[in-house]
């Protein structure tokens, strides 16, 4: 079954080991940069979180194996409130 799981101290190494094909690298940042961005904004106060659209990293799992990665941003715009998935990396 495919499901999302937050990236934490138990699975972050598995996340940064995911990679894309060479021709795809121009379209996405390495996962370690996306995790650094999420960490940098994780302790932002409420006003900063609204300004910077705080990132929440998720692993995409098929059963117990991580097969992808997504950064999620909370959007508070009244016309489009909810969550936005931005970067994606799938296992090659």
N, C-alpha and C positions, 0 to 999 in steps of 0.2 A: 504494500500500500504506500502511495506517495503522500508525504506530509511535511510540514514545516516544523523546525525546531530552532529555538533561539541559540545563537552562538554564545558559548560560555567557556569557562576554564576547562571543561571536559572535552570540547570538540574544536577549539580554535585552530589547533595544529592541523587537523584533518582538513579544515577549511582552506588554510593557506597552501596546502599541497594540491588543491584542485587547480587545473590548468585548462587552457583552451588551445586550439590549433594555432600554429604560428600566424596564419593569415587572419585570424580573429583578434589577435592581440592589439591591433590598432583601435578596436572598438570598445575595449574595457580596460579598466585599471587592474593591476594585480590585487588579489583579495587582501593582501596584507595592508595596502593603502586604504581600502574601504573599511577594514576593521579598525585601523588607526583613526580614521575620521569618526567612526561610531564611538570609539573610546573617548576621543577628545571632546565630543559633545555629550557624553553620558552624564557628566556631573554639572551640566549647564543648569542655571536657575531657570525658572519658568519663562521669564522674559527672553532670555537668551535662547532657550529651546524653541520658542515661537519664531524668533528671528532666524535661527540657523536650521530650522526644520530637522530636529534631532533624528539621527539615524538609529535604526534598530536592525542588527544583522540577523539573518536567518539562514540556516542550512536547509537545503531541499534533500529529503531522504526518500529512498525507496527501501522500505522495510528498515533495516538498521544501517544501511550504507548511504553516506552522503554522496549525492550525485550532482549537486549544484549549490549555488549560493545566491542570495538576494539581500540587498540592503533595502530596508523599508523606511520611509519617512512619513511622519504624521503631518498631515496637511490640515490647517485650521481655517482655510478660506471658506467663507460661508456658502459659496456656490459649489464648492468641491470638497467638503469636509470628509475626512477619512484617511486612508493610508495609501501611499504611492510606492510601488516597487520600482526602484531605479536600476541599479547595476545587476547584471546576471552573469554567472559563469557556470557552465555545465561540465561535467566530467567528460574527458575525451577518451 
